[in-house]
């Protein structure tokens, strides 16, 4: 296991308006302000029959579009979030040559576990089937997620049943990138998540760490050392479980970075705070064929 505490510019945390915008309904406006320009964006693509079964595609504005594909799953405590709030992630990755898919999924209280995971699996299968070259595995797909989105993406990466349920066979994810995911906590008893996961057959069915084994994909795990939302032990325990299964894992710990700051540092105005984008791009590009 490769573990590094990265040096970050921790002069100051993000302004409060940044955190509020990223968390609240102003997220789409925040994203539009801080997103890089130049990506070729296709919006509102249906990947299923329901209103929230829509995704956006961010393609490089110049250069070839034939490399790895990132499927980004946003967070929001399984209760909140929309893809428009994270356009800055898609634009940043597309500017580095990585086609990126950002899909919505159904949220609590409209649904409970595992419906949001099944929605993410459906968007993954759509990506594998419809993005040029992906269906035959020639363009590896990397699952990327933040917070609750990292939990969802990790379940897709480690519990193969979700991607096996479709009518057509799709290539498994080549890798997983997790940003401050709650991988090992018990969501069925935590007071803020018990209702969301009340339908789980057992606590382990909702814990990504349960499904780690030798066939798990290589993983990059990032976590801010100032994160007081998702505890650091989630990342430590997942990294240890992957290492015990002889799966390649890189753990990056970021001083001076909190939970929201981890993902907002991908946006160009805040990129000086932590090398999150560089870490993701370097890892994803290592799977280019």
Rosetta blueprint (number, residue, H / E / L):
1 X L
2 X E
3 X E
4 X E
5 X E
6 X E
7 X L
8 X L
9 X L
10 X L
11 X L
12 X L
13 X L
14 X L
15 X L
16 X H
17 X H
18 X H
19 X H
20 X H
21 X H
22 X H
23 X H
24 X L
25 X L
26 X L
27 X H
28 X H
29 X H
30 X H
31 X H
32 X H
33 X H
34 X H
35 X L
36 X L
37 X L
38 X L
39 X L
40 X E
41 X E
42 X E
43 X E
44 X E
45 X E
46 X E
47 X L
48 X L
49 X L
50 X L
51 X L
52 X L
53 X L
54 X E
55 X E
56 X E
57 X E
58 X E
59 X E
60 X L
61 X L
62 X L
63 X L
64 X L
65 X L
66 X L
67 X L
68 X L
69 X E
70 X E
71 X E
72 X E
73 X E
74 X L
75 X L
76 X L
77 X L
78 X L
79 X L
80 X L
81 X L
82 X L
83 X H
84 X H
85 X H
86 X H
87 X H
88 X H
89 X H
90 X H
91 X H
92 X H
93 X H
94 X H
95 X H
96 X L
97 X L
98 X L
99 X E
100 X E
101 X E
102 X E
103 X E
104 X L
105 X L
106 X L
107 X L
108 X L
109 X L
110 X L
111 X L
112 X L
113 X L
114 X L
115 X H
116 X H
117 X H
118 X H
119 X H
120 X H
121 X H
122 X H
123 X H
124 X H
125 X H
126 X H
127 X H
128 X H
129 X H
130 X H
131 X L
132 X L
133 X L
134 X L
135 X L
136 X L
137 X L
138 X L
139 X L
140 X L
141 X E
142 X E
143 X E
144 X E
145 X E
146 X E
147 X L
148 X H
149 X H
150 X H
151 X H
152 X H
153 X H
154 X H
155 X H
156 X H
157 X H
158 X H
159 X L
160 X L
161 X H
162 X H
163 X H
164 X H
165 X L
166 X L
167 X L
168 X L
169 X L
170 X L
171 X L
172 X L
173 X L
174 X L
175 X E
176 X E
177 X E
178 X E
179 X E
180 X L
181 X L
182 X L
183 X L
184 X L
185 X L
186 X L
187 X L
188 X L
189 X L
190 X L
191 X L
192 X L
193 X L
194 X L
195 X L
196 X L
197 X L
198 X L
199 X L
200 X L
201 X L
202 X L
203 X H
204 X H
205 X H
206 X H
207 X L
208 X H
209 X H
210 X H
211 X H
212 X L
213 X L
214 X L
215 X L
216 X L
217 X L
218 X E
219 X E
220 X E
221 X E
222 X E
223 X E
224 X E
225 X L
226 X L
227 X L
228 X L
229 X L
230 X L
231 X L
232 X L
233 X H
234 X H
235 X H
236 X H
237 X H
238 X H
239 X H
240 X H
241 X H
242 X H
243 X H
244 X H
245 X L
246 X L
247 X L
248 X L
249 X E
250 X E
251 X E
252 X E
253 X E
254 X E
255 X L
256 X L
257 X L
258 X L
259 X H
260 X H
261 X H
262 X H
263 X H
264 X H
265 X L
266 X L
267 X L
268 X H
269 X H
270 X H
271 X H
272 X H
273 X H
274 X L
275 X L
276 X H
277 X H
278 X H
279 X H
280 X H
281 X H
282 X H
283 X H
284 X H
285 X H
286 X L
287 X L
288 X L
289 X L
